[in-house]
Amino acid sequence: MGSISSAFAEDLVLPVPTITIYPGDTIRETMLKDRSFPSMFRARSAVIESPVQLIGKVARRTLLPGEAIPTNAVDDARLVTRGVTTQVIFQEEGLTISTMGSPLQSGSLGEQIRVRNVDTGRIIFGTVQADGTIRIGNH
């Protein structure tokens, strides 16, 4: 028979919001705290187990204080927003061509998205870069 102290040793410690986090909010370390859940705690869906997995992510839905955060409730921050004109860059062998494009979808770092060239109306594919530009051509 297990003792009470061994039951506590098996508690599950998960990051939870300290405040209500709304959809679109970027999650900061100050918005989180650790909370112990009983070892028999079973969330309705997979939950995030470390604050490192949350910081800098964006809430996809309202996250309530003290509640475990499902993995599908957060997303990578969007660097490019659908319909918001951004710079499109083609670079190859010392040649750099830059134009403006209108993303046809929002995108996170490294995602391939469709972009309409503002000048020609042509739809091209490009990769979202860390600075919010879209790189096309050979990378």
C-alpha positions in Angstrom: 0.0 0.0 0.0 1.4 3.4 -1.0 1.8 6.2 1.5 0.4 9.7 1.2 3.9 11.2 0.4 4.3 8.9 -2.6 1.0 10.0 -3.9 2.2 13.6 -3.8 5.4 12.7 -5.5 3.4 11.6 -8.5 1.5 14.9 -8.8 1.5 16.3 -12.3 2.8 19.9 -12.5 1.5 21.9 -15.5 1.8 25.5 -16.6 -1.6 27.4 -16.3 -2.6 31.0 -17.0 -2.6 33.4 -14.1 -5.0 35.6 -16.0 -7.6 35.1 -18.7 -5.7 34.9 -22.0 -7.9 35.8 -25.0 -7.6 34.6 -28.6 -4.9 36.4 -30.5 -2.9 37.3 -27.3 0.8 36.5 -27.3 1.6 34.4 -24.3 4.3 35.8 -22.0 6.1 34.2 -19.1 4.4 36.6 -16.6 1.0 35.2 -17.6 1.9 31.7 -16.5 2.4 29.8 -13.2 2.9 26.1 -12.3 0.0 24.2 -10.8 -0.1 20.7 -9.3 -2.8 18.4 -10.5 -3.5 15.0 -8.9 -1.7 12.1 -10.5 -5.0 10.7 -11.7 -5.8 14.0 -13.5 -6.7 13.2 -17.2 -7.3 16.2 -19.4 -10.0 15.9 -22.1 -7.3 16.5 -24.7 -3.5 16.5 -24.8 -2.1 19.4 -22.6 1.1 21.4 -22.7 3.5 20.2 -20.0 6.2 23.0 -20.0 6.0 26.8 -20.1 8.8 26.8 -22.7 6.2 25.3 -25.1 3.9 28.3 -24.5 6.1 31.5 -24.4 5.8 33.5 -27.6 2.9 31.4 -28.9 -0.5 32.9 -29.6 -3.8 31.8 -28.0 -6.3 30.3 -30.5 -9.1 30.4 -27.9 -9.8 31.8 -24.4 -7.5 30.3 -21.8 -8.8 30.5 -18.2 -6.7 31.0 -15.1 -5.7 27.8 -13.3 -6.8 25.5 -16.2 -4.5 23.2 -18.1 -3.8 24.4 -21.6 -4.6 22.0 -24.5 -1.9 21.7 -27.1 -4.4 22.7 -29.8 -5.3 25.9 -28.0 -2.1 27.7 -29.0 -0.4 28.4 -32.3 2.9 29.9 -33.5 2.9 33.7 -33.8 1.9 34.8 -37.3 4.6 36.9 -38.9 2.5 37.5 -42.1 -1.2 38.3 -42.1 -3.5 37.5 -44.9 -4.3 40.7 -47.0 -1.6 42.8 -45.3 0.9 43.8 -47.9 4.5 42.7 -47.2 7.9 42.7 -49.0 8.6 39.7 -51.3 12.3 39.0 -52.0 14.0 36.9 -54.7 17.7 36.3 -54.2 20.0 34.2 -56.3 23.7 34.4 -57.2 24.1 38.0 -56.0 20.9 39.2 -57.7 18.2 40.5 -55.4 14.7 41.5 -56.6 12.2 43.0 -54.2 8.5 43.7 -54.8 5.4 44.0 -52.7 3.0 41.1 -52.3 -0.4 40.5 -50.7 -0.5 37.2 -48.8 -3.5 35.0 -49.6 -3.1 33.3 -46.2 -1.5 34.1 -42.8 1.8 32.4 -42.1 4.4 31.6 -39.4 8.2 31.3 -39.6 9.2 28.8 -42.3 5.7 28.2 -43.7 5.1 28.2 -47.4 2.2 30.5 -48.4 0.6 31.8 -51.5 1.2 35.5 -52.3 -0.3 37.7 -55.0 2.4 40.0 -56.6 0.9 43.5 -56.3 2.4 44.7 -59.5 1.5 41.7 -61.8 -1.4 40.1 -60.0 0.4 36.7 -60.4 0.1 34.2 -57.6 3.5 32.9 -56.3 4.6 30.7 -53.5 7.1 31.9 -50.9 8.5 31.1 -47.5 7.8 33.3 -44.4 11.1 34.7 -43.0 11.8 35.8 -39.4 11.7 39.5 -40.4 8.1 39.1 -41.9 9.3 39.2 -45.5 8.5 36.4 -47.9 11.4 34.7 -49.8 10.7 33.2 -53.2 12.9 31.3 -55.6 15.9 29.0 -54.6 16.7 29.3 -50.9 
